[in-house]
């Protein structure tokens, strides 16, 4: 197992900004391998940590890693976008901190059966929750041309979206596209020679787009930002790590709506629109990984951490 699999992205920065109190209540909404949760749990005395993940395999692995702190932790198989309803089901009203790492975990990328990686041949799956109905195979083989083109363009920011969509439609007219290897070759074949000489793998953006569509990732981030911050106590911290511009924009705008949502004219002497400020940005710009972290974990390169505090 490679070293990066043991490294949680922006770990020190998250722990520092969560301001963990030994008697506090915290949420790790995207448990993954449990690296962030482990450092939170180490700092708890009488406090409590709620660990959520939609991937039951991740929960099983993290439970072993966190076994020493089991008395402080509640594991929940669920979606981070449902944080509020999960807290309700546990009888928890308010919490002191929330952490959401929106990236795909290294085992999900690397395990051949999950279909997340363009580097390994696997069934077209890409589901974070194996019980979900929608798979990448369905999208690639059944979604119409306009929808396919839209997700590649919008979610992957793929400038060759139309060429790739046309190539997918041509291949699936002959036979179904079954594996990540087949899809990678179709994408590669649709791209001009200049694009193939770029440092980035030609299938990276398309795979990102399809994965986002399979798991409704942007919708989940929107729903989380709409509701979860309401469950923070005054002074409680929200930490969100994103890995591409679409996620980061949602997080940034979600904080801004709660921080600067007044619609009154600037010259108005008092606010009359009814806006109540509920968050303040702790850092005006996102926190980025340092060079030392990037040497240990190249996959952290696109990570951005935004931190806000409940007022």
Backbone torsions as a table, in degrees:
resi	resn	phi	psi	omega
1	UNK	NA	130.8	-177.0
2	UNK	-70.8	154.8	-175.8
3	UNK	-61.2	-36.2	-175.3
4	UNK	-61.5	-20.1	-179.8
5	UNK	-68.1	-16.5	-180.0
6	UNK	-99.0	0.9	-172.6
7	UNK	-107.4	121.5	175.4
8	UNK	-88.1	138.2	-175.3
9	UNK	-68.9	134.0	176.3
10	UNK	50.5	40.6	-174.8
11	UNK	-61.2	-54.1	-177.5
12	UNK	-61.1	-40.2	-178.4
13	UNK	-65.6	-38.3	178.0
14	UNK	-66.0	-48.1	-177.9
15	UNK	-62.7	-42.5	178.9
16	UNK	-61.2	-43.0	-175.3
17	UNK	-80.2	-18.1	177.3
18	UNK	-73.6	-17.9	179.8
19	UNK	51.3	55.3	-170.8
20	UNK	-67.2	128.0	174.4
21	UNK	-102.0	140.5	-178.3
22	UNK	-57.9	-29.0	-178.4
23	UNK	-102.3	12.7	-175.9
24	UNK	-82.4	168.7	176.7
25	UNK	-116.5	128.5	-173.6
26	UNK	-131.8	156.8	178.0
27	UNK	-125.0	126.4	165.4
28	UNK	-105.7	100.9	-171.6
29	UNK	-78.5	-9.6	-178.9
30	UNK	-138.3	76.8	-169.2
31	UNK	-55.6	-49.6	-178.8
32	UNK	57.6	-131.2	179.4
33	UNK	-77.5	-8.3	175.5
34	UNK	87.7	11.7	-178.2
35	UNK	-64.2	-45.9	176.9
36	UNK	-65.3	-43.1	-179.2
37	UNK	-61.3	-38.1	179.9
38	UNK	-59.2	-45.5	-178.4
39	UNK	-70.8	-31.2	174.0
40	UNK	-67.1	-48.1	-177.1
41	UNK	-61.0	-36.3	179.2
42	UNK	-59.7	-27.0	-174.7
43	UNK	-96.0	0.7	-179.6
44	UNK	-91.2	144.2	171.6
45	UNK	-107.2	-85.3	176.2
46	UNK	-93.0	3.8	-175.2
47	UNK	-74.7	-176.7	-174.2
48	UNK	-139.8	144.9	178.5
49	UNK	-128.0	126.7	175.9
50	UNK	-103.2	119.8	-178.2
51	UNK	-109.6	120.2	-176.1
52	UNK	-115.9	137.8	170.1
53	UNK	-155.9	144.1	179.1
54	UNK	-84.6	-9.0	-178.2
55	UNK	-101.5	109.8	-177.8
56	UNK	-64.6	-30.3	176.5
57	UNK	-64.2	-40.6	178.1
58	UNK	-62.9	-42.1	179.5
59	UNK	-62.3	-42.8	-179.4
60	UNK	-62.7	-43.6	179.9
61	UNK	-67.0	-46.4	-177.9
62	UNK	-66.0	-33.1	178.3
63	UNK	-59.4	-38.4	177.2
64	UNK	-67.5	-43.1	-178.8
65	UNK	-64.7	-32.1	-175.2
66	UNK	-102.0	14.1	-173.2
67	UNK	-55.9	-35.0	-177.6
68	UNK	-63.3	-24.3	-175.3
69	UNK	-112.0	20.5	-172.4
70	UNK	-57.1	-32.0	-177.7
71	UNK	-67.4	-18.2	-179.2
72	UNK	-100.4	-4.4	-168.1
73	UNK	-119.1	139.7	169.7
74	UNK	-116.4	120.8	179.3
75	UNK	-94.6	135.1	-178.1
76	UNK	-132.0	125.2	170.6
77	UNK	-82.5	105.3	-177.1
78	UNK	-170.3	-173.7	-176.0
79	UNK	-108.4	135.5	-177.5
80	UNK	-61.3	-23.3	177.6
81	UNK	-68.5	-15.9	179.4
82	UNK	-101.6	24.8	-175.8
83	UNK	-53.9	-43.3	-177.1
84	UNK	-62.3	-47.7	-179.3
85	UNK	-67.3	-32.2	176.6
86	UNK	-65.3	-44.5	177.7
87	UNK	-62.3	-40.0	177.0
88	UNK	-59.5	-43.7	-178.2
89	UNK	-65.5	-23.9	179.1
90	UNK	-93.9	-1.6	-179.4
91	UNK	73.4	26.3	-179.6
92	UNK	-103.4	123.5	-178.9
93	UNK	-84.5	-61.3	-176.5
94	UNK	-128.9	154.4	-178.4
95	UNK	-129.1	166.3	-176.0
96	UNK	-98.1	-10.9	179.0
97	UNK	-172.2	149.4	177.8
98	UNK	-136.4	138.4	177.7
99	UNK	-126.9	131.5	176.8
100	UNK	-131.8	113.9	175.3
101	UNK	-102.4	107.8	-169.7
102	UNK	-84.0	2.7	-177.8
103	UNK	-79.4	161.8	171.4
104	UNK	-80.6	133.2	-177.1
105	UNK	-72.0	155.6	-178.4
106	UNK	-57.5	-43.4	177.4
107	UNK	-60.0	-37.2	177.7
108	UNK	-62.9	-38.8	178.3
109	UNK	-69.5	-38.1	-168.2
110	UNK	-92.9	-26.3	-177.6
111	UNK	-72.8	127.9	-169.9
112	UNK	-62.6	-29.5	-174.6
113	UNK	-78.5	-12.4	-173.2
114	UNK	-84.2	-23.8	176.2
115	UNK	74.4	20.7	178.6
116	UNK	-85.2	-25.0	-169.7
117	UNK	-99.5	138.1	173.8
118	UNK	-85.4	-0.7	-179.2
119	UNK	-92.5	-12.4	-178.2
120	UNK	-132.6	144.6	179.3
121	UNK	-82.4	126.0	-177.2
122	UNK	-156.1	164.5	174.5
123	UNK	-59.3	146.2	179.1
124	UNK	-74.5	96.1	-176.4
125	UNK	-119.8	-80.8	177.2
126	UNK	70.1	15.4	177.1
127	UNK	-81.2	129.5	171.6
128	UNK	-75.8	-33.1	175.2
129	UNK	-108.7	109.7	-174.3
130	UNK	-64.0	-14.3	179.2
131	UNK	-87.7	-7.4	179.9
132	UNK	-70.3	154.5	-174.6
133	UNK	-83.6	-40.9	-173.2
134	UNK	-77.7	131.3	176.8
135	UNK	-123.7	167.5	176.5
136	UNK	-62.8	-33.6	179.1
137	UNK	-59.4	-42.2	178.8
138	UNK	-62.5	-45.6	-179.3
139	UNK	-61.2	-49.5	-175.0
140	UNK	-66.3	-35.4	-173.8
141	UNK	-98.7	-17.3	-171.9
142	UNK	-123.5	-24.2	-178.0
143	UNK	-72.4	146.7	-174.3
144	UNK	-73.6	168.4	-173.9
145	UNK	-59.2	-47.0	-177.1
146	UNK	-63.7	-39.3	-179.2
147	UNK	-70.0	-42.9	177.1
148	UNK	-59.3	-46.7	-179.5
149	UNK	-62.0	-39.9	-178.7
150	UNK	-64.7	-43.8	-177.4
151	UNK	-70.3	-35.2	177.5
152	UNK	-65.7	-39.0	-178.7
153	UNK	-75.0	-47.6	-174.5
154	UNK	-77.9	-47.9	-173.8
155	UNK	-86.0	-30.6	-179.4
156	UNK	-101.7	-9.9	-175.4
157	UNK	49.7	42.4	-176.6
158	UNK	-90.0	113.5	-176.1
159	UNK	-72.4	-15.5	176.9
160	UNK	-103.7	30.1	-175.3
161	UNK	-57.3	-44.4	-176.5
162	UNK	-66.1	-40.0	179.1
163	UNK	-65.0	-42.0	-179.3
164	UNK	-67.6	-42.6	178.3
165	UNK	-60.2	-44.0	179.3
166	UNK	-61.1	-40.0	-179.8
167	UNK	-67.8	-38.2	177.5
168	UNK	-63.8	-45.9	-179.5
169	UNK	-63.4	-38.1	179.4
170	UNK	-65.4	-43.2	-178.8
171	UNK	-68.5	-43.6	-175.6
172	UNK	-71.7	-17.1	173.7
173	UNK	-68.3	-25.2	178.2
174	UNK	-86.7	-45.2	-179.9
175	UNK	-164.6	156.7	-180.0
176	UNK	-62.2	147.0	174.4
177	UNK	-91.1	117.6	-169.3
178	UNK	-106.0	-27.4	-170.1
179	UNK	-128.7	162.4	176.6
180	UNK	-64.7	-33.9	178.3
181	UNK	-63.2	-44.1	177.4
182	UNK	-61.0	-45.7	-178.4
183	UNK	-64.1	-40.0	179.1
184	UNK	-61.0	-43.1	180.0
185	UNK	-67.9	-35.3	176.7
186	UNK	-63.7	-45.2	179.1
187	UNK	-62.6	-46.0	180.0
188	UNK	-59.6	-42.1	-178.6
189	UNK	-69.6	-20.6	-178.7
190	UNK	-86.3	-14.6	-172.6
191	UNK	-91.6	147.6	176.7
192	UNK	-69.3	159.6	-176.6
193	UNK	-57.2	-36.9	-178.7
194	UNK	-62.8	-38.3	179.7
195	UNK	-67.8	-33.2	-179.6
196	UNK	-71.2	-17.7	178.7
197	UNK	-87.4	-5.5	179.2
198	UNK	-69.1	155.5	-178.4
199	UNK	-63.9	-38.3	-178.1
200	UNK	-72.6	140.4	178.7
201	UNK	-60.1	136.8	-175.4
202	UNK	-61.3	-24.0	-177.3
203	UNK	-94.2	-3.7	-172.7
204	UNK	-58.0	-50.7	-175.3
205	UNK	-67.1	-39.6	-179.5
206	UNK	-67.3	-41.6	178.5
207	UNK	-64.0	-40.5	176.8
208	UNK	-58.9	-45.7	-177.1
209	UNK	-62.2	-44.9	-178.2
210	UNK	-67.7	-40.5	177.8
211	UNK	-61.1	-42.6	178.3
212	UNK	-60.8	-42.3	-179.6
213	UNK	-67.4	-42.6	180.0
214	UNK	-57.9	-43.7	-171.6
215	UNK	-101.4	5.5	-179.2
216	UNK	49.8	45.1	-171.0
217	UNK	-64.3	-40.3	-178.2
218	UNK	-70.6	-37.5	175.8
219	UNK	-62.2	-38.6	179.0
220	UNK	-64.8	-42.3	179.3
221	UNK	-64.6	-41.3	177.2
222	UNK	-58.4	-47.7	-177.0
223	UNK	-66.4	-38.4	177.6
224	UNK	-62.5	-46.3	-177.4
225	UNK	-68.5	-24.5	178.1
226	UNK	-74.0	-31.2	-169.2
227	UNK	-120.9	-41.4	-171.5
228	UNK	-58.9	-42.2	-177.9
229	UNK	-59.2	-22.1	178.9
230	UNK	-65.3	-19.2	-178.4
231	UNK	-92.6	3.5	175.4
232	UNK	-80.8	139.2	170.5
233	UNK	-72.3	157.4	172.7
234	UNK	-52.7	130.0	-175.8
235	UNK	89.0	-11.5	177.8
236	UNK	-69.6	151.2	-173.6
237	UNK	-111.4	142.1	172.5
238	UNK	-112.5	122.4	177.8
239	UNK	-120.3	123.5	-179.2
240	UNK	-129.1	123.7	175.8
241	UNK	-103.1	122.6	176.4
242	UNK	-116.1	164.0	-174.7
243	UNK	-128.0	-1.4	171.4
244	UNK	-149.9	164.1	-168.6
245	UNK	-62.5	-31.2	-178.2
246	UNK	-66.5	-45.5	176.0
247	UNK	-62.4	-48.3	-176.4
248	UNK	-60.2	-37.5	179.9
249	UNK	-64.0	-41.1	178.6
250	UNK	-62.9	-44.9	179.9
251	UNK	-64.6	-46.8	179.9
252	UNK	-59.0	-46.6	-178.8
253	UNK	-69.3	-34.3	178.5
254	UNK	-64.5	-40.3	176.1
255	UNK	-67.6	-43.6	-177.7
256	UNK	-61.3	-38.5	179.4
257	UNK	-61.2	-35.2	-178.7
258	UNK	-86.6	-16.0	-177.9
259	UNK	-99.8	-40.2	-173.7
260	UNK	-132.7	43.2	-174.0
261	UNK	-87.5	4.9	179.6
262	UNK	-64.8	130.7	-179.0
263	UNK	-104.1	6.7	179.8
264	UNK	-70.5	151.6	175.4
265	UNK	-59.5	147.1	-178.9
266	UNK	-56.1	-34.1	-176.0
267	UNK	-81.4	-5.3	-179.7
268	UNK	-65.5	132.9	-177.2
269	UNK	-69.0	-30.3	178.4
270	UNK	-138.6	159.8	177.8
271	UNK	-79.4	128.7	177.6
272	UNK	-120.3	0.6	-176.3
273	UNK	-84.9	-9.6	178.1
274	UNK	89.2	4.5	-179.3
275	UNK	-65.6	135.1	175.3
276	UNK	-122.2	119.9	-179.1
277	UNK	-71.0	126.3	-178.9
278	UNK	-119.0	-15.7	178.2
279	UNK	-132.8	152.8	167.9
280	UNK	-132.3	139.9	178.2
281	UNK	-70.1	128.6	175.8
282	UNK	-79.9	-35.5	176.1
283	UNK	-126.3	127.0	-178.2
284	UNK	-68.0	-33.8	176.7
285	UNK	-110.6	153.4	178.8
286	UNK	-65.5	150.9	176.0
287	UNK	-85.9	130.6	-176.9
288	UNK	-111.8	156.4	177.2
289	UNK	-65.3	145.5	175.2
290	UNK	-83.0	171.7	-177.9
291	UNK	-61.2	-37.3	-179.8
292	UNK	-62.6	-42.9	178.3
293	UNK	-65.9	-39.8	-178.9
294	UNK	-65.5	-30.8	175.5
295	UNK	-67.5	-38.7	178.9
296	UNK	-74.1	-36.0	-170.0
297	UNK	-143.0	85.8	-178.5
298	UNK	-57.7	-24.7	-179.1
299	UNK	-70.0	-9.9	177.8
300	UNK	-81.1	-3.3	-170.0
301	UNK	-57.1	-36.5	-177.0
302	UNK	-93.9	4.6	-175.0
303	UNK	-72.8	141.7	174.7
304	UNK	-135.8	131.3	178.3
305	UNK	-109.4	124.3	172.6
306	UNK	-112.6	139.0	-175.0
307	UNK	-127.3	131.7	175.9
308	UNK	-135.4	155.8	-178.0
309	UNK	-122.5	138.8	176.7
310	UNK	-72.3	133.5	-178.6
311	UNK	-107.8	NA	NA
